[in-house]
Amino acid sequence: MSVTYRPMVAEDYDEIYELWRVMPGMHLGEADSREQIAAYVARNPGQSFVSEHEGRIIGTILCGNDGRNAYIHHTAVAERYRRRGVASELLRLALAKQTDFNRVKCHLLIFCDNDLGQAFWRRHGFTFRQEIGVMTALVGKTEKNV
């Protein structure tokens, strides 16, 4: 199977959103709108990646940094392409880019009931930090922001 990898661009939105929409364990909200994703990719150029097979996007990793730490969002691989190293390569590319920016730490948020995702991240050296919680405030116009 021939898989190619490249930086994500805003024009990928329709394909990546469809992949995310059907991904178990992934929850989408207003922050995942076309405009928000385009803004994120523009603020973090070359830091998010897609994988393609036969011209179709089969995997994504949305990654960026805040100037101190790196953050990963929406890592996904279409089910029929899993267990072939696609997600691992997307992660390698994203972390290599963060290393280029001298980021020493990378965080991600994961739902507690996403066992498949947690297993993947643990295999790649991520640890679940039970001493840290997430607090959320709505700053936009609807509850879909959460």
CNS distance restraints for C-alpha pairs under 8 A (distance, minus, plus):
assign (resid   1 and name CA) (resid  53 and name CA) 7.78 0.50 0.50
assign (resid   2 and name CA) (resid  53 and name CA) 6.28 0.50 0.50
assign (resid   2 and name CA) (resid  54 and name CA) 7.77 0.50 0.50
assign (resid   3 and name CA) (resid  51 and name CA) 6.45 0.50 0.50
assign (resid   3 and name CA) (resid  52 and name CA) 5.52 0.50 0.50
assign (resid   3 and name CA) (resid  53 and name CA) 4.93 0.50 0.50
assign (resid   3 and name CA) (resid  54 and name CA) 7.85 0.50 0.50
assign (resid   3 and name CA) (resid  86 and name CA) 7.94 0.50 0.50
assign (resid   4 and name CA) (resid  51 and name CA) 5.52 0.50 0.50
assign (resid   4 and name CA) (resid  52 and name CA) 5.23 0.50 0.50
assign (resid   4 and name CA) (resid  53 and name CA) 6.64 0.50 0.50
assign (resid   5 and name CA) (resid  49 and name CA) 6.83 0.50 0.50
assign (resid   5 and name CA) (resid  50 and name CA) 5.76 0.50 0.50
assign (resid   5 and name CA) (resid  51 and name CA) 4.44 0.50 0.50
assign (resid   5 and name CA) (resid  52 and name CA) 6.37 0.50 0.50
assign (resid   5 and name CA) (resid  90 and name CA) 7.61 0.50 0.50
assign (resid   6 and name CA) (resid  49 and name CA) 5.58 0.50 0.50
assign (resid   6 and name CA) (resid  50 and name CA) 5.69 0.50 0.50
assign (resid   6 and name CA) (resid  51 and name CA) 6.61 0.50 0.50
assign (resid   7 and name CA) (resid  46 and name CA) 5.26 0.50 0.50
assign (resid   7 and name CA) (resid  47 and name CA) 6.84 0.50 0.50
assign (resid   7 and name CA) (resid  48 and name CA) 5.70 0.50 0.50
assign (resid   7 and name CA) (resid  49 and name CA) 4.25 0.50 0.50
assign (resid   7 and name CA) (resid  50 and name CA) 6.19 0.50 0.50
assign (resid   8 and name CA) (resid  12 and name CA) 6.73 0.50 0.50
assign (resid   8 and name CA) (resid  41 and name CA) 7.32 0.50 0.50
assign (resid   8 and name CA) (resid  46 and name CA) 7.05 0.50 0.50
assign (resid   8 and name CA) (resid  47 and name CA) 7.89 0.50 0.50
assign (resid   8 and name CA) (resid  48 and name CA) 5.33 0.50 0.50
assign (resid   8 and name CA) (resid  49 and name CA) 4.60 0.50 0.50
assign (resid   8 and name CA) (resid  50 and name CA) 5.50 0.50 0.50
assign (resid   8 and name CA) (resid  60 and name CA) 7.98 0.50 0.50
assign (resid   9 and name CA) (resid  13 and name CA) 7.79 0.50 0.50
assign (resid   9 and name CA) (resid  38 and name CA) 7.58 0.50 0.50
assign (resid   9 and name CA) (resid  41 and name CA) 6.66 0.50 0.50
assign (resid  10 and name CA) (resid  34 and name CA) 7.82 0.50 0.50
assign (resid  10 and name CA) (resid  37 and name CA) 7.00 0.50 0.50
assign (resid  10 and name CA) (resid  38 and name CA) 4.77 0.50 0.50
assign (resid  10 and name CA) (resid  41 and name CA) 6.69 0.50 0.50
assign (resid  10 and name CA) (resid  42 and name CA) 7.97 0.50 0.50
assign (resid  12 and name CA) (resid  16 and name CA) 6.13 0.50 0.50
assign (resid  13 and name CA) (resid  17 and name CA) 5.79 0.50 0.50
assign (resid  13 and name CA) (resid  34 and name CA) 6.34 0.50 0.50
assign (resid  13 and name CA) (resid  37 and name CA) 7.61 0.50 0.50
assign (resid  13 and name CA) (resid  38 and name CA) 7.97 0.50 0.50
assign (resid  14 and name CA) (resid  18 and name CA) 6.26 0.50 0.50
assign (resid  15 and name CA) (resid  19 and name CA) 6.37 0.50 0.50
assign (resid  15 and name CA) (resid  56 and name CA) 7.93 0.50 0.50
assign (resid  15 and name CA) (resid  57 and name CA) 6.47 0.50 0.50
assign (resid  16 and name CA) (resid  20 and name CA) 6.16 0.50 0.50
assign (resid  16 and name CA) (resid  57 and name CA) 6.98 0.50 0.50
assign (resid  16 and name CA) (resid  59 and name CA) 7.87 0.50 0.50
assign (resid  16 and name CA) (resid  60 and name CA) 7.02 0.50 0.50
assign (resid  17 and name CA) (resid  21 and name CA) 5.89 0.50 0.50
assign (resid  18 and name CA) (resid  22 and name CA) 6.65 0.50 0.50
assign (resid  19 and name CA) (resid  23 and name CA) 6.40 0.50 0.50
assign (resid  19 and name CA) (resid  58 and name CA) 7.49 0.50 0.50
assign (resid  19 and name CA) (resid  59 and name CA) 7.78 0.50 0.50
assign (resid  19 and name CA) (resid  76 and name CA) 7.39 0.50 0.50
assign (resid  19 and name CA) (resid  77 and name CA) 7.79 0.50 0.50
assign (resid  19 and name CA) (resid  78 and name CA) 6.78 0.50 0.50
assign (resid  20 and name CA) (resid  26 and name CA) 6.73 0.50 0.50
assign (resid  20 and name CA) (resid  28 and name CA) 7.73 0.50 0.50
assign (resid  20 and name CA) (resid  74 and name CA) 7.25 0.50 0.50
assign (resid  20 and name CA) (resid  76 and name CA) 6.78 0.50 0.50
assign (resid  21 and name CA) (resid  26 and name CA) 7.54 0.50 0.50
assign (resid  21 and name CA) (resid  27 and name CA) 7.89 0.50 0.50
assign (resid  21 and name CA) (resid  28 and name CA) 7.20 0.50 0.50
assign (resid  23 and name CA) (resid  76 and name CA) 7.05 0.50 0.50
assign (resid  23 and name CA) (resid  78 and name CA) 7.71 0.50 0.50
assign (resid  25 and name CA) (resid 111 and name CA) 7.11 0.50 0.50
assign (resid  25 and name CA) (resid 113 and name CA) 7.57 0.50 0.50
assign (resid  25 and name CA) (resid 114 and name CA) 5.35 0.50 0.50
assign (resid  25 and name CA) (resid 117 and name CA) 7.71 0.50 0.50
assign (resid  26 and name CA) (resid  74 and name CA) 7.30 0.50 0.50
assign (resid  28 and name CA) (resid  32 and name CA) 6.10 0.50 0.50
assign (resid  29 and name CA) (resid  33 and name CA) 7.45 0.50 0.50
assign (resid  29 and name CA) (resid 144 and name CA) 5.00 0.50 0.50
assign (resid  29 and name CA) (resid 145 and name CA) 5.49 0.50 0.50
assign (resid  29 and name CA) (resid 146 and name CA) 6.33 0.50 0.50
assign (resid  30 and name CA) (resid  36 and name CA) 7.94 0.50 0.50
assign (resid  30 and name CA) (resid 144 and name CA) 5.19 0.50 0.50
assign (resid  30 and name CA) (resid 145 and name CA) 4.86 0.50 0.50
assign (resid  30 and name CA) (resid 146 and name CA) 7.72 0.50 0.50
assign (resid  31 and name CA) (resid  36 and name CA) 5.63 0.50 0.50
assign (resid  31 and name CA) (resid  37 and name CA) 7.35 0.50 0.50
assign (resid  31 and name CA) (resid 145 and name CA) 5.89 0.50 0.50
assign (resid  32 and name CA) (resid  36 and name CA) 5.95 0.50 0.50
assign (resid  32 and name CA) (resid  37 and name CA) 5.84 0.50 0.50
assign (resid  33 and name CA) (resid  37 and name CA) 6.15 0.50 0.50
assign (resid  34 and name CA) (resid  38 and name CA) 6.05 0.50 0.50
assign (resid  35 and name CA) (resid  39 and name CA) 6.14 0.50 0.50
assign (resid  36 and name CA) (resid  40 and name CA) 6.16 0.50 0.50
assign (resid  37 and name CA) (resid  41 and name CA) 6.14 0.50 0.50
assign (resid  38 and name CA) (resid  42 and name CA) 6.10 0.50 0.50
assign (resid  39 and name CA) (resid  43 and name CA) 6.12 0.50 0.50
assign (resid  40 and name CA) (resid  44 and name CA) 6.14 0.50 0.50
assign (resid  40 and name CA) (resid  64 and name CA) 7.89 0.50 0.50
assign (resid  41 and name CA) (resid  45 and name CA) 5.55 0.50 0.50
assign (resid  41 and name CA) (resid  46 and name CA) 7.73 0.50 0.50
assign (resid  41 and name CA) (resid  47 and name CA) 7.73 0.50 0.50
assign (resid  41 and name CA) (resid  48 and name CA) 7.06 0.50 0.50
assign (resid  44 and name CA) (resid  48 and name CA) 7.65 0.50 0.50
assign (resid  44 and name CA) (resid  63 and name CA) 7.64 0.50 0.50
assign (resid  44 and name CA) (resid  64 and name CA) 5.25 0.50 0.50
assign (resid  44 and name CA) (resid  65 and name CA) 7.11 0.50 0.50
assign (resid  46 and name CA) (resid  97 and name CA) 7.81 0.50 0.50
assign (resid  47 and name CA) (resid  62 and name CA) 7.51 0.50 0.50
assign (resid  47 and name CA) (resid  63 and name CA) 5.53 0.50 0.50
assign (resid  47 and name CA) (resid  64 and name CA) 5.69 0.50 0.50
assign (resid  47 and name CA) (resid  94 and name CA) 5.85 0.50 0.50
assign (resid  47 and name CA) (resid  97 and name CA) 6.10 0.50 0.50
assign (resid  47 and name CA) (resid  98 and name CA) 7.47 0.50 0.50
assign (resid  48 and name CA) (resid  60 and name CA) 7.62 0.50 0.50
assign (resid  48 and name CA) (resid  61 and name CA) 5.59 0.50 0.50
assign (resid  48 and name CA) (resid  62 and name CA) 4.59 0.50 0.50
assign (resid  48 and name CA) (resid  63 and name CA) 4.78 0.50 0.50
assign (resid  48 and name CA) (resid  64 and name CA) 6.96 0.50 0.50
assign (resid  48 and name CA) (resid  94 and name CA) 6.34 0.50 0.50
assign (resid  49 and name CA) (resid  60 and name CA) 5.76 0.50 0.50
assign (resid  49 and name CA) (resid  61 and name CA) 5.39 0.50 0.50
assign (resid  49 and name CA) (resid  62 and name CA) 6.68 0.50 0.50
assign (resid  49 and name CA) (resid  63 and name CA) 7.94 0.50 0.50
assign (resid  49 and name CA) (resid  90 and name CA) 6.40 0.50 0.50
assign (resid  49 and name CA) (resid  93 and name CA) 7.53 0.50 0.50
assign (resid  49 and name CA) (resid  94 and name CA) 7.06 0.50 0.50
assign (resid  50 and name CA) (resid  57 and name CA) 6.49 0.50 0.50
assign (resid  50 and name CA) (resid  58 and name CA) 7.46 0.50 0.50
assign (resid  50 and name CA) (resid  59 and name CA) 5.44 0.50 0.50
assign (resid  50 and name CA) (resid  60 and name CA) 4.41 0.50 0.50
assign (resid  50 and name CA) (resid  61 and name CA) 6.52 0.50 0.50
assign (resid  50 and name CA) (resid  90 and name CA) 7.23 0.50 0.50
assign (resid  51 and name CA) (resid  57 and name CA) 5.70 0.50 0.50
assign (resid  51 and name CA) (resid  58 and name CA) 5.69 0.50 0.50
assign (resid  51 and name CA) (resid  59 and name CA) 4.88 0.50 0.50
assign (resid  51 and name CA) (resid  60 and name CA) 6.37 0.50 0.50
assign (resid  51 and name CA) (resid  86 and name CA) 7.27 0.50 0.50
assign (resid  51 and name CA) (resid  90 and name CA) 7.36 0.50 0.50
assign (resid  52 and name CA) (resid  56 and name CA) 5.18 0.50 0.50
assign (resid  52 and name CA) (resid  57 and name CA) 4.35 0.50 0.50
assign (resid  52 and name CA) (resid  58 and name CA) 5.37 0.50 0.50
assign (resid  52 and name CA) (resid  59 and name CA) 6.98 0.50 0.50
assign (resid  53 and name CA) (resid  57 and name CA) 6.59 0.50 0.50
assign (resid  53 and name CA) (resid  58 and name CA) 6.56 0.50 0.50
assign (resid  58 and name CA) (resid  77 and name CA) 5.67 0.50 0.50
assign (resid  58 and name CA) (resid  78 and name CA) 5.31 0.50 0.50
assign (resid  58 and name CA) (resid  81 and name CA) 7.22 0.50 0.50
assign (resid  59 and name CA) (resid  75 and name CA) 7.39 0.50 0.50
assign (resid  59 and name CA) (resid  76 and name CA) 5.32 0.50 0.50
assign (resid  59 and name CA) (resid  77 and name CA) 4.12 0.50 0.50
assign (resid  59 and name CA) (resid  78 and name CA) 6.27 0.50 0.50
assign (resid  59 and name CA) (resid  86 and name CA) 7.10 0.50 0.50
assign (resid  59 and name CA) (resid  87 and name CA) 7.02 0.50 0.50
assign (resid  59 and name CA) (resid  90 and name CA) 7.86 0.50 0.50
assign (resid  60 and name CA) (resid  74 and name CA) 6.97 0.50 0.50
assign (resid  60 and name CA) (resid  75 and name CA) 5.35 0.50 0.50
assign (resid  60 and name CA) (resid  76 and name CA) 5.28 0.50 0.50
assign (resid  60 and name CA) (resid  77 and name CA) 6.59 0.50 0.50
assign (resid  60 and name CA) (resid  87 and name CA) 7.82 0.50 0.50
assign (resid  60 and name CA) (resid  90 and name CA) 7.05 0.50 0.50
assign (resid  61 and name CA) (resid  72 and name CA) 7.03 0.50 0.50
assign (resid  61 and name CA) (resid  73 and name CA) 6.60 0.50 0.50
assign (resid  61 and name CA) (resid  74 and name CA) 5.75 0.50 0.50
assign (resid  61 and name CA) (resid  75 and name CA) 4.26 0.50 0.50
assign (resid  61 and name CA) (resid  76 and name CA) 6.67 0.50 0.50
assign (resid  61 and name CA) (resid  90 and name CA) 6.20 0.50 0.50
assign (resid  61 and name CA) (resid  91 and name CA) 7.05 0.50 0.50
assign (resid  61 and name CA) (resid  94 and name CA) 7.44 0.50 0.50
assign (resid  62 and name CA) (resid  72 and name CA) 5.79 0.50 0.50
assign (resid  62 and name CA) (resid  73 and name CA) 4.95 0.50 0.50
assign (resid  62 and name CA) (resid  74 and name CA) 5.60 0.50 0.50
assign (resid  62 and name CA) (resid  75 and name CA) 6.49 0.50 0.50
assign (resid  63 and name CA) (resid  70 and name CA) 7.16 0.50 0.50
assign (resid  63 and name CA) (resid  71 and name CA) 5.64 0.50 0.50
assign (resid  63 and name CA) (resid  72 and name CA) 4.49 0.50 0.50
assign (resid  63 and name CA) (resid  73 and name CA) 6.09 0.50 0.50
assign (resid  63 and name CA) (resid  94 and name CA) 6.45 0.50 0.50
assign (resid  64 and name CA) (resid  70 and name CA) 5.68 0.50 0.50
assign (resid  64 and name CA) (resid  71 and name CA) 5.55 0.50 0.50
assign (resid  64 and name CA) (resid  72 and name CA) 6.81 0.50 0.50
assign (resid  64 and name CA) (resid  98 and name CA) 7.85 0.50 0.50
assign (resid  65 and name CA) (resid  69 and name CA) 5.51 0.50 0.50
assign (resid  65 and name CA) (resid  70 and name CA) 4.13 0.50 0.50
assign (resid  65 and name CA) (resid  71 and name CA) 5.73 0.50 0.50
assign (resid  65 and name CA) (resid  98 and name CA) 7.70 0.50 0.50
assign (resid  66 and name CA) (resid  70 and name CA) 6.71 0.50 0.50
assign (resid  67 and name CA) (resid 103 and name CA) 7.93 0.50 0.50
assign (resid  68 and name CA) (resid 103 and name CA) 6.38 0.50 0.50
assign (resid  69 and name CA) (resid 103 and name CA) 5.71 0.50 0.50
assign (resid  69 and name CA) (resid 104 and name CA) 6.92 0.50 0.50
assign (resid  69 and name CA) (resid 105 and name CA) 5.40 0.50 0.50
assign (resid  69 and name CA) (resid 106 and name CA) 5.78 0.50 0.50
assign (resid  69 and name CA) (resid 107 and name CA) 7.36 0.50 0.50
assign (resid  70 and name CA) (resid  98 and name CA) 6.57 0.50 0.50
assign (resid  70 and name CA) (resid 103 and name CA) 6.37 0.50 0.50
assign (resid  70 and name CA) (resid 104 and name CA) 7.98 0.50 0.50
assign (resid  70 and name CA) (resid 105 and name CA) 6.17 0.50 0.50
assign (resid  70 and name CA) (resid 106 and name CA) 4.36 0.50 0.50
assign (resid  70 and name CA) (resid 107 and name CA) 6.21 0.50 0.50
assign (resid  71 and name CA) (resid 106 and name CA) 5.40 0.50 0.50
assign (resid  71 and name CA) (resid 107 and name CA) 4.85 0.50 0.50
assign (resid  71 and name CA) (resid 108 and name CA) 5.55 0.50 0.50
assign (resid  72 and name CA) (resid 106 and name CA) 7.25 0.50 0.50
assign (resid  72 and name CA) (resid 107 and name CA) 6.38 0.50 0.50
assign (resid  72 and name CA) (resid 108 and name CA) 4.99 0.50 0.50
assign (resid  72 and name CA) (resid 109 and name CA) 7.73 0.50 0.50
assign (resid  73 and name CA) (resid 108 and name CA) 6.38 0.50 0.50
assign (resid  73 and name CA) (resid 109 and name CA) 7.25 0.50 0.50
assign (resid  75 and name CA) (resid  87 and name CA) 7.32 0.50 0.50
assign (resid  76 and name CA) (resid  87 and name CA) 7.13 0.50 0.50
assign (resid  77 and name CA) (resid  81 and name CA) 6.54 0.50 0.50
assign (resid  77 and name CA) (resid  82 and name CA) 6.20 0.50 0.50
assign (resid  77 and name CA) (resid  86 and name CA) 7.12 0.50 0.50
assign (resid  77 and name CA) (resid  87 and name CA) 6.40 0.50 0.50
assign (resid  78 and name CA) (resid  82 and name CA) 6.67 0.50 0.50
assign (resid  81 and name CA) (resid  86 and name CA) 7.37 0.50 0.50
assign (resid  82 and name CA) (resid  86 and name CA) 6.88 0.50 0.50
assign (resid  82 and name CA) (resid  87 and name CA) 7.66 0.50 0.50
assign (resid  85 and name CA) (resid  89 and name CA) 6.11 0.50 0.50
assign (resid  86 and name CA) (resid  90 and name CA) 6.28 0.50 0.50
assign (resid  87 and name CA) (resid  91 and name CA) 6.11 0.50 0.50
assign (resid  88 and name CA) (resid  92 and name CA) 6.12 0.50 0.50
assign (resid  88 and name CA) (resid 124 and name CA) 7.98 0.50 0.50
assign (resid  89 and name CA) (resid  93 and name CA) 6.16 0.50 0.50
assign (resid  90 and name CA) (resid  94 and name CA) 6.23 0.50 0.50
assign (resid  91 and name CA) (resid  95 and name CA) 6.04 0.50 0.50
assign (resid  92 and name CA) (resid  96 and name CA) 5.96 0.50 0.50
assign (resid  93 and name CA) (resid  97 and name CA) 6.29 0.50 0.50
assign (resid  94 and name CA) (resid  98 and name CA) 6.45 0.50 0.50
assign (resid  95 and name CA) (resid  99 and name CA) 6.14 0.50 0.50
assign (resid  96 and name CA) (resid 100 and name CA) 6.36 0.50 0.50
assign (resid  97 and name CA) (resid 101 and name CA) 6.68 0.50 0.50
assign (resid  98 and name CA) (resid 102 and name CA) 6.39 0.50 0.50
assign (resid  98 and name CA) (resid 103 and name CA) 5.40 0.50 0.50
assign (resid  98 and name CA) (resid 104 and name CA) 7.95 0.50 0.50
assign (resid  99 and name CA) (resid 103 and name CA) 5.50 0.50 0.50
assign (resid  99 and name CA) (resid 104 and name CA) 7.05 0.50 0.50
assign (resid 110 and name CA) (resid 114 and name CA) 6.95 0.50 0.50
assign (resid 110 and name CA) (resid 117 and name CA) 7.51 0.50 0.50
assign (resid 110 and name CA) (resid 118 and name CA) 7.41 0.50 0.50
assign (resid 114 and name CA) (resid 118 and name CA) 6.20 0.50 0.50
assign (resid 115 and name CA) (resid 119 and name CA) 6.12 0.50 0.50
assign (resid 116 and name CA) (resid 120 and name CA) 6.42 0.50 0.50
assign (resid 117 and name CA) (resid 121 and name CA) 6.29 0.50 0.50
assign (resid 118 and name CA) (resid 122 and name CA) 6.09 0.50 0.50
assign (resid 119 and name CA) (resid 123 and name CA) 6.23 0.50 0.50
assign (resid 120 and name CA) (resid 124 and name CA) 6.60 0.50 0.50
assign (resid 121 and name CA) (resid 125 and name CA) 6.57 0.50 0.50
assign (resid 121 and name CA) (resid 126 and name CA) 5.28 0.50 0.50
assign (resid 121 and name CA) (resid 127 and name CA) 7.61 0.50 0.50
assign (resid 122 and name CA) (resid 126 and name CA) 4.88 0.50 0.50
assign (resid 122 and name CA) (resid 127 and name CA) 6.00 0.50 0.50
assign (resid 136 and name CA) (resid 146 and name CA) 7.45 0.50 0.50
assign (resid 138 and name CA) (resid 142 and name CA) 7.57 0.50 0.50
assign (resid 138 and name CA) (resid 143 and name CA) 6.93 0.50 0.50
assign (resid 138 and name CA) (resid 145 and name CA) 6.54 0.50 0.50
assign (resid 138 and name CA) (resid 146 and name CA) 7.17 0.50 0.50
assign (resid 139 and name CA) (resid 145 and name CA) 8.00 0.50 0.50
assign (resid 140 and name CA) (resid 145 and name CA) 6.70 0.50 0.50
assign (resid 141 and name CA) (resid 145 and name CA) 7.90 0.50 0.50
